[in-house]
């Protein structure tokens, strides 16, 4: 059976071939949305929409200001050197961010070449805008985008994170320690080729602890750059606190140098506001001098006061009156903010002002103008008569334009509207110092100004009360929106309810922060929660399913009360007969959630009412393990004191392993003190020691603790098989040394990479490679993910580990399960530099893999022409046929230049007749089919696609479709990387549908790349792909079953029978030069099943004939 191919780019939707076992389209038009390339996937995992918002919303410097810094010796010294760290420090409001933007833009314009990276912290923004995680993701995404040479390092880390979770929906977050090392590594690698400059603004707004951590991180980065002699310059701005220590020689204090800038700003505004009958020059200068003196180096003070001065001038007040008024205006920023709240904001607006400032200072993220309209209206809702439409509530602001005008009046100029990503307009305070003031004093001051006796005056209690107000708004909004059940599962409905996304995500966050103050603003809270909980779960799962906080199906009010520590709600629900044993869809009880969040009080109430502290969820996780995994040391102590058992099972990691993996040293010490079994087996990593080594970059202190507690350093099991393999893969040299000193077996076998040396060869840490070799690691140990350490190094495109391995005697002829040597892999990946650097690889020049391909075949077929030319010069034999019966000349027909070169190397070589190629392909199908029949089904993973390609060569589209579909429906992928399907261009691991190119023969292409690269390759630059699209139409009910395994056995038996029929003279084809065997079987044997199910003498005769034919071919 056959079909005619369609070149990509044709508008024809394609011809569907066959109907059984799913659809395969022989088509130019993909039948589903094309996957993104690996680069786009990585960028999507790192970048976030608002990461440039703060930079874009900083007001540019006033004309002719900020120039002074360019003349400072400290700045000149920093710029003149190739590496160093410059600190821009100053008081709150001194103008640090404006100065940073000036420097960033100035150097971007003036400095040729190199890369500029920037991150502007803002505590007023989203979580990503104010945390180290956001900074690391942003900087890494920028360098990934701007320097293609570092992408492979980041892509590799991305794929390693994706494999356990899948690519389609990223249900994981980058760990901070991983990002720190990736960012440092990529910056240093890039800096070896060009100058790197990094700007980080407002470091203090990351919080005191985080700011100090990041300061130390950047100091270490400069030290590493110094050792490597690469060009890295860093400029950081920060308040004087919390970064107390920095090099005075490289520290610039803004308020010591900005006097002239402030003076220019003030004098220009006074001049611009001149009136006809205004005062003389002397009077104007006196006012300006008084203003400059009162600013005291704080630009923000002038920014707040000058609009008031302008207004007074325009209203006709004399300059003498203005100077008298100025004497009443405080000098400090906090005092100015107090003055504005007391005197600028009109009394009639203060109730709404109080509500506005609660939202802009305490919301979990800045609200848009539209969201704020609904949030402010909530104050006027009566819970006894909930409105059907919020637009009809008294005081509702009907438009964004009017809301923006009200914000100015209600805030006295302390809040502003800024434009953010997606053309949204959000509301925030004008400066972080305003936010600090509101939380510390301002909200309490507004409360007193309102004079509402029911509101508390205590600073801490007022924050609880304000959080309760925000919680009430979220709850009321969720209770009043009427969403048809049929649209709850649709993404689009959320945009019709402006405050729904915020209310859903933050309802219980505000509830927890409000603590007991919720009762002051809410009546019948439990009744409303009971009504809201079901829709809330559905809405959350629709709009934000990947969030750690997303509730699961089966979540009850008791679950969420336990998670948010709503003690009064828990008591009420339990007293009214609430089921404390109720589980959600993964088996978590309310007690699990209380333990996960470290809420001891909630846990005690549940425990007193009979909650089982040994309850296990579907993964076998107990509350103790949850508390340990999340680092809640006090909860762990309480649970242990209450009799909780420290358990580990085959499927569950247990508390000690969980705490070790997450790096909670105190929790580990508590568990060891409670006699936890340090060698308990189970869970993903097998034991606690392996988990501690497998933690991101490893945890040296915990490893030391476990070894001192007599952890078995050579315990086997788990993902990495042993602690040493985990430690070397994670790249922690100190941990590896600890393990070797504790007599870890350097040649222990098993696990993902087979042995420790293979793991570190792939990871590329030359220091650890050397450590293991000095510890007598077997350089030619086989097995594992890449089959040998040298193959792992070549797969990773890393020449330095490969050099160490070759120097230690690595065998360049050792091959993987498909018979591919390191030279095959280099040809596959077009790594000519490896072949040039390591001539020893050429020993395998004419070695043939399991499909009879030489490195020359791979280089030619994938268009790696320079690599192919090098192989020809090294003596590659172009006459050797592959599994298609094609020599090299057959593959380059149409490329005159290559044909000429090949004929020069091998003059007698001629094109193989089509009939001979077809006979050889039939022989290949016969051999592979027989191998599968004599093996277990799982060993067919790398073989089935090749049979499909051979059928395509014979234009047998139906059989090709069936084979490819069986391959996609295979439930358990093989354990080695050579078996997964990778795009030949990205190269991203392809899951689901993919494209087979009949011209490329060995190339799989993702839907995105086949559109970007419509032509075959450099081999045939004008030849379009002839495509065959394999669609993944399988589901859980159509996966390969044991019955279908029988069908596959019968199918292959029939194929062998047909190909070996008397009228098919397979003996006329020239037999290949090598005797080739295929991978050994691993699971259920199919031969006996095929014979027994047939039950006829014909099978016995058939296998007799098969034996004769195979004997002829091999011998």
N, C-alpha and C positions, 0 to 999 in steps of 0.2 A: 504494500500500500504506500502511496506517496502523495505528496502535495507540493505545490510550487511555492517557493519562498517569496517573501515580500521584503524589499529593502526598507530600512527605517527611514522615516520621513514621508512615506506614502500615506495619504489620507484615508486609505481603505482601512476599515476597522478590523479586517482580518477574517480568515476563514477558520471556523471551528471544525476540528477534525476529531471524529469519534464522539461517543457519548458515555462509554463506560469508564469507571474509575476517575471521574472528575474531568475538568476541561483543560485542554492545552490549546493555546492559540498560536498559530503560525502566522505572526502578525507584526505589523509595524506600530500598532497602537497599543500601549499597555492598558490592561483591563482594570487596573486599580491605581490609586495615587502612588506615584513613584517615591521610594524612600529617599531621604536626604543623603548626601554624601557624608563620609565620615567626618570631614572637616566641619560641615554645618552642624552635625550632631554634637560634636565636641563644643563648638561655640554656643549652641543652645543650652548645653549643660552648665556653661560657665557664665555667660553674659546674662544680664537681667535688664529689663526695659529702662529702669530708672537710674542706671549706674552713672549716667552723664548729667542727670538733672541738676544736681547741686552746682556743678561747674557752669552749666549753661544759664543758671539763674543768679549767679553772682554779678552784681552791678560792675561794669567796667570802671576802671579808675577815672577819677575826675581829670579833665584835660590838664596836661603838663604836671601831673603828680607821679609819685613812685619812682621818678628818675634817679633820685638820690642813691638808691641801692646799687645802681650800676657803677657808682664811683667809690663805693666802700672797699677798702683794702681786703677785708675778710671775704667779700663776695668775689673780688678779682682773684684772690688766692685760690678760692674753691674752683672757679671757672678755668684757671690756668692749669690745673692738674687733671690727670685723666681719671682719677677716682677720689671720692671723698663724700662726706655727709655735711650738709649745711642746715643749721637750725634757724628758723624764723620764729622768734618768740615774742610774746606781747600780752598785754592786759586784754580782758574781754572787750571787744569793740574797738581795738586799736587799729584794725584794718588789715589783719594778717591775710585773710582770704582774698581780699582785693589785690594785695601785693603778690600773692601766689599766682593769681590769674594773670597779672601783669607779666611776671617772670615767665610763666608757662608760654604765653602768647609771644613774648619777645624772643625767647630762645627757639620757639618753633619756627618763627620767621627767619631768624638770623643765622641759625646753625644749619649747615648743609649736612645731609647724611645722618645716619644714626636713627635711633628709635626713641620716642618720648612716650612714657607711660604716666598716667595720672589717676589719682583717686581723691575726691573731695568728700571727706566725711561730713555727715550732718545728723546730729542727734534728733533733729526734727523730722527726719524722713522715715522711710520704711526700715524694717529690720536689716535688710541687705545694705542700706545706706549708712548704717551706724555700727556695724560689727566688723571684726577682722575677717570673717568669712566672706562678706561682701567685697572687701578690699582685695583679698586674695583672688577671688573669682574674677573680679574686674581686671586686675593687672594681668592675670594669666591669659584671659581672653584677648586682651590687647596685643600681647607679644605673640600669641598663637596666630592672630590674624595678620600681624605685620612681618613676621619672619617665618617663612615656610620651612626653613631648615630645622626648626625645633618642634615641628608639628608631630613628627613620629613619636617623640618621647611622650607627649601629652596624649596622643591618640592611643598609644599602648596602655597607658594608665586608665584611660576612659574605657577601653574594651575590657580590661580586667575587672573594672567595677560593674560593667554591664552584664557580663556573662552570667552571674548568679541571678540577675533580676530581669534580663531581657532588654531589648533596645527600644521597643515601641513606646512604652510608657515608663519614663525614668522614675522608678519608685525609690530613689536613693539620693542622698546628698553627699557632696564631696567632703571628706573629713578635713579638718583644718590642718592637721600635721602633714597629710598627703599634699595638700595645696602648697603649704609652706616649702616643702622640699622640691616639688615640681616647679614652683615659681623661681626659687633660687637657682635650680639647675638650668632652667631655660634662659634666665637672664645671663648667667655666667657663660653658657654656651654661645648665646647670641653676641655677648660682649667680646668674645674672642675674635669676632669678625667686624664689629662696628661699635660705635659709642652708644651706650644706654644711659638715658637720663630719666629719673623717676621723681614725680612730684606727689607728695601726700599732704593734703591740707586738713587742718583741724583734727589732728591726731587725738587730742584730749576728748573729743566728742565720741570716741569709741568707749569711753569709760576708763577709770584710773587703772584698773588691773590690766585691761586689754592694751591700753596705751603703753604701759611699761613693758609688756611682753613684746609688742611690735617694735618698740624702740630698740630693745635688745636684739630682735631679729634683724633689723636693718644694720645695726652695728656688726653683727656676725657676717652679714652679706658683704659689707665693705671689706671686712678682714679676709674673707675668702677671695674676693676680687683682687686684693693686694697680693695674696699668695700666688694667684694664677696670672698676675700681671695683665689683667683685662680692664677695660674702661667702663666703670660704672659710677655715676654720680647720682646722689640722692639729695633732694631738698624737702624738708619736712617743716610744717608750721604747727605750732602748739602753744597753748597757754603756758605760763611759767610753772604751773602745777598741772598734771602730776609728774611730768618729766623733769626731775630736779637736777639730774646729772647729764651734762653734755660737754663737749670740748669747747671751752670758752673762746678758743681761737677761731672756731667756726660757728659762733652763735651771734645772731643779730637781733637786737631788741628794738622792736618797731617804734614804741613810744618815745625812744630817745632820738629818733630821726624824722618823725612825721610832722614836726611843728610847722614847717613851711607849707606842707600840703594842706593841713587843716586851715592855716591862715588864708591860703589862696581860695579855698572852698568858701569860707565864711565871707571874705571880702567881696568875692564875685557875686554872691547871692545878695548882699546888701546893695551893691551897685546895680544889679539887675532889677532890684525892687525899688529903685529910686522914684520918688514922686516929684512933681513940678516944684512944689514949695518945700522941698526937703531941707534938712539941716546942712550945714557946711561940712567941708572936708574933715575938719578937726573933730567934730562931733561924731561923724561916721567912723573915723579911725578909733575913737575912744570906745565906741560900742564894739567894734571888731576886736580890739585888744581885750576887752572884758570877756567876750565870748571865747577867745582863744585861751585865755588864762583858765576859764572855768572848764574847758574841754579836758585839760590836763593830759593831752596825748591820746584821748579816746575819741576816735572819729565818730563812733556810734552816737555819742552825746550830741555832737554837732548835727548829725543826721536827724535826730529826733527834735532838737530845739529850733533849728533853722526854719522849718515850715511854720512854727508858731511865731517866730520873729517876723517872717514875711507877712503872715496874716495880720499881725498887729500893725505893721507899717501901712499895709493897704487899708486897714480900718481907720487910719488917721491918728494913731497914738504917736505921741512925740517920742523922740529918741531918749529923752531924759526919763520919761515914764517907763519906757521899755527897759532902760538900765536899772531903774528902781525895781521893776518886776523881776529882772534877772537875779537880783540879790536874794529873792525868795526861792529861786530855782536851785535845787541841790546840785552839787558837783558830781557826786558818785552816780553810777548808772542805776543802782538799786533805788537810790533816793529819787532819781528822775522818774523811774517807773512808778514809784509810789505817788509822786506828784501827779502823774498822768491819770492814774486810777482815781485819785481823790478830787482832782480839779479840772481835768480836761474832758473826761467822759461825763456827759450830762446825767443828772440824777435819775431822770425818767428812763434812761437806757440801762441802768446798772443791773437790773434783774437779768435781762437778756445778755448783757456783757458778761456777767458771771457764768452763764451757761455757755456762751461762746468760748470763754477762756478755759473752761473745763475740757471742752472738746479739743481745742488746739494744743493744750499742754498734756493731756492724759490719753488721748486716742492712741491706739496701737499703731496706726499709720495716719498720715495726713488725709483728711476727708476732702473730696472734691466739693466745689461750690454747690453742686446739685445735692450731694449727700447731706451737706450741712443744712440746707433748707429743710430737709425732712427731720434731721436730728434736733434742730431747734424747735420744731413744731411739736415734738413729743411732750414737751413740758406742759402743754395745754390739753393733753388727752386725759379723759376720765376713764379709768379702768372699768368702771361699772357700765359705761356706755361707749364701748370701743367704736371708733368711726369706721365706716365702710370705705371711705376715701379720705386720705390724708389731706388732699388738696382743699377740703372743706373745713379743716380745723381752723379755729380762730388764730390769727397771727401768722398763718402760713404765707411764706414769701413765694410769689407765683413765678418769678423769673430769676435767672442767674444774674442778669444785669442789676436788678434791684438788690439782690443779695450782696453783690460786691460793694455797692454803695453803703449798705448797712454795716458791712464788716469794718469799713473805715471809721464809721461813727461809733460803733459799739466797742472798738478796740482802742480808740484814741491814737491810732497810728502804730500800735504795737503788733498788729497782725496784718498780713498781706496776702494777696492772691498771686500765685506763680504758675507759669506754664510748665507742664511736665510731659513725660512720654505719652504718645498717643493723643496729643493735643488736648489733654485734660488740664483743667485749672484746679489747683489744690490750694488749701488755706493753711498757713503756718505763721508762727510768730516771726518777727522781722530779724531776730537774732537769738542765738542760743542762750545768751544771758537773760533774755526775757523769759524763756522757758524755765531756767534755773530759779529765777525770782518768783515766778508764779507758783511753782511747786513748794518753794520754801516759805514764802510770805504772802504773795499776791492773792492767792485764792482765799486765804483767811481774811485778808484785808477787804476783799470784795464782799465776803460773807458778812463782815461787820457793817459794811456800808449799807447793805440791804436791810440789816436790822431784823432778820427773821429769827425769832427766839428759839425756834425748834432746831436750828442748825448749830452744831457744836463749834466751839472756838478753838479747841486744841488743834495744833498743826497737823499731827498725825491723823487725828480723827476726821479732819476736814477732807483729807485725801481719801479716806475710806468712804466718806459721804459722797464725794464727787464720783468715785468709781461706781457707787451704787446708782447714781443718777444715770451714768452711761449704760450700766447694766439694764436699768429699767427701760431706757429708750430702745435698746436692742430687743428686749423681751416683748415690749409692747408692739414694736414694729412687726416682729414675727407673728404675733398673735392676731394682728389686724389685717395683714395682707391675705387676700383670698386667691390662692393659686389652684386652678383646676388640677385634679390628680393626674389627668392624662398628660399634662405638660411637665410634671415634676422631674421626669427623667430626661428632659431636653435642655441642652446647654443654653439656648437662646432666650429662654423665658426670664433669666435673671436680669437682663438689661431693662426689663419693663418695671422693675422694682428697685429704685435707686439705692436704698439703704440695705437691701437684702444681703448682698455679699458681705458687707462689713458686719452686720448684725449676726449673720450665721457664723462667720469665722471667729468672732470675738465675744460672743454671748457669755460663755463660761469663763473666759479670761477675766472679763470685768467682774463677773460674779465672785470669782475667787479673790480678786484684789479688794472687793468691797467688804469681804468678811461679814461680820454681824450687822453691818449698817444697812444691809438690804431691807431689813424689816422696817426701817424708817421711811422708805419711799415706796414700798410695795405691800399691798394687802392681797391675800389669796394667791401668794406666789406659787405655791405647790399646784393649785388648780390650773393656773396658766401654764406652768411647766409641763404638766401632764398632757395638756391639750396640744402643746407646741412640739413636744419631743419627737414624735413620729415624723411630721413634715420636716423638722429641723435636720434629722438624720438624712432624709432623702435629698434635701437641698444641698447639704454639705457634700454628700457623696457625688452629686452631679457636678458641682462647681469646683471642688478641690479634693478629688479622691486621693491624690498622692501625699497630702499633708499628714504629718505624724499625728496631728490632733483629730483627723477625720474619724468620726464614730463609725462603728461597724454595724451591720444589720443585727438586729436583736438588742441594740443598746436601749436601756431603760433609764428612767429618771434616777434610779438608785445608782446606776453606773456613773452617770455624769455628776451626781452629787458627791460621790466618793472621789472622783477624779478632780473636782474643783474644791474639795474640802468644805462643802456646804453642810456643816454639822447639823444645823437645825432641820434641814430638809431630810437628811438621813434619819434622824430621830423620828420625825413625823411619819415618813414613809414606812419605816419599820414598825412603829407603833400602830399604824393602820393596816397591818397585815402584809406589807410589801415582802416579796420573796427574795431573801438575801442570797439564795443559791442560784438565782436566774443567771444564765450564761448568754453571752452574745454569740455570734456565728462562729467565732474561733475558740469558744469555750472560756472566755474570761468572765469572772464574776466581778461584782463591785469591789470585793476585797483585793483582787488583782490590780484594779485601777488605783485604789488607794495606796497600795504598796509601790506601784510604778511611779506615783507622784510624790512619794515620801510623806503622806499625810497620816501621821500616827494617831491623831485624835479621831479621825474618821475610821481608821482601822480598829481602834479600840471599841468604838460603838458597835461596829459590825461584828467584831469578835465576841463581845458581850451578848449579842443577840444570836450567836450560834454559827457565825461564818467559819468555814473550814479553812484553816491556814495551810492545809496540805492539799487544797483543791488544785487540780491540774487542768490546764487548757488543752486544746487539741495538739499542741506541740510538746505537751508534758511539762510545761513551765508552771512553777508554783509561785505564790506571792513572794516568798523569800528570794527566789531567783530574779524576779522582776525588780525588787528593791536593790539587790546587789548589782544587777545590770545597769541600773540608773544611778548608782553611786550614793544611795541614801544610807549613810553609815548608821545614823540613829535608828532608822526603821529596821535595818538588819539586826542591830543589837536588841531592839524590842521584840522582834519576831523570834530570835534565838532564845531570849529570856522566856518567851511564852511557849517554848517547846517545839518550834518549827525544826524540821529535819533538813539536814544538808544532804541532798540527794543528787545523783547523776544517773541518767538512764541512756540507753543506746541512742534514743532520738532526742534527748534533752541535754543541754550543756551543763546544767546545774549551776548553783550560785557561785562557787569558786571559779569555775571556768568563765562564767559571764563577767564577773568582776575583773578577772585577769585580762580578758580580751578588751574590755573598755578602759583599762588603765586606772582603776580605782584602788590605789595602794592601801588606803586605810581600811577599806572593806575587805580586801584580801587578808590583811593582818587580823582583822576581827574574826573572819571565818577560820583561819588557821588556828587562832587562839581557842576557837570552839571545837577544835579537833576535826576539822574538815579533812576528808581523805584527799591528800595532795595528789595521789595517783589514780583517782577515780576515773574510769573510762566512760566515754559516751559523748554525744554531741558532734557538731561539725568538726571540731579540732581535736577530738579524741581525749584530751586531758588539759589541765590548767596550764601546764608549762608550754605546751604547743600554742595554746591560745594567747598567752602573754607574748610569745615570740611572733605570733601572727598578727598582733595588734598593729595598727598603722605605724610603721617605723619602729615597732617593738617598744617594750617598756622594761628598761634595764633594771630598775629598782624592784619591780615585781618578779622578774626572772630570778634575781638574787634571793629574794624572800622565799620563793618556791624551792630553789636549790638548797637553801639552808634548812628547809623543812623536809629534805630528803626526797624531792621529786626525782623520779626515774628519768634521767636525761636521755635514755635510749628507748623510752616507751614508744611502742608502735601503734598506729591507727590514726584516724582523722584525715583531714584534707591533705596535709603535707606529709603524712606518714610518721614524722618525728619532729621534734623541736628544732633540730639543726636545720632541716630543710626549710622550715618556716622562717627561722631567723635569717638565713642567708638570702632568701627571696625578698624579705622586707628590707634588707640592706643595712642592718644595724651591726656595725663592726664590733662594737663593745659586747653585744649579746653573743655574737658568734665566738668571740674570744672566751667569754664566760662558759659557754657550752663545751668548747674544746678543752678548756682547763678542767671541766667536770667529766672528761673522758667520753664525750659524745662520739659515736661511731661515724667517722667521716664518710664511710662507704655504705651506710645503711640504705637498703633498697626499699622502694615503694613510694606511694603517694603520687601527687599530680605530676611531678617532674622526675620521678624515678630515683633520683639521688640529689644530694645537696649541691654537687658541682654543676649539674645540669641546670638547677634552679637559678644559681647565681650567674651562670654563663648567659642565660636568657635575660636576667635582670641587668647585667652589664656592669656590676661593681668589681672593678679590677683588683681593688684592695682585698676583697674577700676571696676572689678567685685565687689570688696568691696565697692567702692564709690557708685555704683548703689544700692547695697543691703542696704547700710546706708540711701539712699534716698528713701527707701521703694519700690524698684522694686519688681514686682510679680515674685517670684522664679518659679512658676508653670504656667506662661503665655504660652499659646499654639499658634500654627500657625507658619508660616514662613518656612525657608529653612530646618530646622531640627526638627521642631515640638515643641521642648521645649529647654530651656537653658541647662538642664542636658544632653539631647541627643546630643546637639551641642558640649559640652565639651568632651563627650565620643567619638564622631566621630573624634574629633581632637586629641585623644590620650593624653589629657592633664589632669593629675590627680589633680593638684593644684586648678584650677577653680572648678572642680567637688567636691572637698572637701568643698570649701566655699559654694557651692550651696546645698550640702547635709546637711551641718551644719545649713543652713538657712531654711531647711524644704522641699527641692526638693522631689517630688513624684517619686519614682523609678518605679512606674507602669504606668506612663504616656507613651503612645506609639505614634509612628509616623503613617503616612497614611497606612503603610503596617502592622500595629499592632505590630511593633518591639519596645521593651522596651530597656533601656540602657544595660541590660544584654544580649539581643539579639545582640546588636551592639558589645559589648565586645567579645562575642563568635565569631561573624563574623570576627572581626579583631584580634582575638587571644590575647587579652589583659588580661592575667591571673593576672597580677599585680594589675589591677583595682579591680578585684573581691577579691583578697587577702586583698587589702587595704580598700575596702568598702564592708564589709559583708552584708550591707543592700540591695545591689543589688540582693542578692540571693532570695529576696521576690518574684521575677518573675521567679523563676527556672522552673516552669511548665506552664508558660504563653505561649499561642500559638498565632502566628501572623496570618495574613490574609490567609496564605497558610498552616495553621495548624502546623507550625514548632515551636518547642520549642527551647530554646537556646542550648539544648543538640543535637537536630537535626543538627543545624548549625555547632556546634563544630565538631561533628562526620563527617558530610558530607564534611567538608573542611579540614579534617585531623588534627584538633587541639586537639590531643589526651590528652595532659596534662590538657587542659581546660575541656574536657569532663570528665576526671577522677575526677576533682574537683567538677563538677556538680553532678556526681553520689554520691560522698561523702556528698553533701549537700541535697540529697534527690530527685534528678531529677528522674522522672518516665520514664523508658525506654520503657514502653508498649504503650505510647500514639502514635497513628498513625498520620502521616502527610498527605498531600494532595495526596501522592502516595499510601496511605494505608499501609505504611511501619512503623514498630516500629524500635527502635534503633538496635535491633538484626539483622533485615533485611539488614541494611546498613553496618554491620561489618562482614558479612559472608566472610570467607577467612582469617580473622585476628584472629587467635586462642587466642592470649592474651586478646584482647578486648572482644571477645565473652565470655571468661571465666569470666572476671570481670563483665560483664553485667548480666550473668546468676547467679552470686553470689548475685547481688543486687536484681534480680527478677527471682527466680528459675522457676516459671511457664511459663516464656516467651518463646514462640516458634516462628519459622520463619513463616511469613504469606504466605499462598498459593498464587501462581502467579495469579490465577483466582480472588481471593479476591482483590489483588492489582489493577488488571485491572478494576474491577467494581468500586473501589473507585476513580480511575483516571477518569473514565467516569462521576462519580458524580461530581468530581471537575471541569471537563470541562463544564458540564451542568450548574453548579452554576455560574461559571465565565461568561459563554456566556450569561446567563440570566441577570447577573448584567450589562454587557455591553449593552445589548438590552434595559435595563431600564434606561440607563445612556446616557451621552453625549460621543461622540467619544474620546475626549481628555483624559477622565478619564481612557481610556484603556491603556495608556502608561505603567504602571507597570504590567498590567494584560496580555496583548497580548503575551509577551515572555513566560510567564508561561503556557499559553495554548499551545504554540508551543512545549515546553518541554514535556507536557503531551502527545501530539500527537507522539512525538519521542518515548516515553515510550511504546505507543501502536503500534510502527513501522509504523505509518501513515505518511510517509515522505512527501508526496505531500501536505497534509494539514499543516504539520509543516512548510514546505517551504513557503506556502502562508502566514501564520500568521507572520513568522519572516520577510518576505519581506514587509508586511504592516507596521510592527513595524518600520523598517528602513526608509520607505517612509513617515513616519509621519512628517509633515512639522514643527509643533510647539512642541518642547519638553515641558514636564511638568515642573512646577515651582520648584519642590523640588529635592534635590540631590539624594534621594533614588531612583529616576526614571532613572538616567542616567546609562549607561552600563560601568562598571568598570572591568578591568582585575583583576582576583583573585590573581595574583602573583605580578604585578608591584608595586602598582595598578594604572595604568594610565587610564584616561577616554578614552574609545574606541569610536572613530568616524568612521562610515563606517563598513566594514566587520569585523567579529569576529568569534571565535570558540566557539561552545557549546559542552561541554563534557557530554556524556550520562551517564557515570559512576559517575561523580561529581555531577550531578543532578542540583545543584544550581550555578555552576561555569561558568563564562564567561572568556575566555582566549584570549589575543591578540596573533597574529601570531608569534611574537618574543618569547614570554614566553612559548608557547606550544612546541617550539623546545628546549628551555633551560630546561624545566621541563617535560620530556616525560612521566613520571610516575604520577599516580593519586595523591598521597600524602603520608604522613606518615601513613595514614589509611591503604592503600594497597600499600606498597612501591615497590612491584614487578608487579603492574598492570598498563598497559599502558592506556593512554587516548583512549576512543572511540569517535572519533571526528565527528562533523557535522559543516561544515564551511558555515557561512551565508555571502554571498557576497553582497556588496552594489553596485548594478548595476543601481541604480536610478539616474535620472538627473532632471533638473528643469521641464521637460515636463512630467515626470512620477511620480511626487509627488501625494500624496493622494488628490483626488478631491472630490467634493460633490457627483459626480456620483459613484466614488469608495466607498464612505461612504455608499451609498445605497447597493453596492455590498457586503460590509462587513456585513451590516445588514442582507441581504438575506443569506449570507454564515453562519453566526452564527445561524440564525433561522433554517436553514437546519440541522446544526449540532445538535441543541437541539432536533429537530424533530426526527432525526435518533437515537440519544441516548435514547430518551424516547419512542421509538417504542415498541409495545407490546411484540415483541420477545426478547427485551433486558430487562432482569429482574434486574433492578438496586436495587430493594428492598432487594436482598439477601445479599448485602454487609452490614457489621455492620456500622451503622451511627456513625460519629465522636462525641466526647464528647461535643464539644463546638458549640454553634450557632454563625456563623460567618457572618458578613455583609461586603460588599466591599465598596470601596470609593464612595462617592456621585457623581452624574453626574455634569458636568460643562458647556457643550456646547450643540449643537443641539441634541435633543432627537431622538432616532432611532425607538422606539417601534411603535409609530403611523405611521411613514413612512413605516415601514415594513408591517403593517396591511393594510394600504391604498393601497400600491403598489400591494399587493397580491390580495386584493379584493375578497377573497373567504371565505366561511364559515369554511374551514379547519383551518385557522389561529385562529379563535375564539375557536374552539374545542381544538386546540393544546395548547393555553394558559390556557384553563381550566384544561387540563390534567397536564400541567406544574405546576400550582398552587397546585394541589393535591400532586404531587410528592415532591415539595419543602416543603410543609407543613409536609409531613411524615418525610423528612430528618431532618428538624429543630426540630420538636417536638415529 
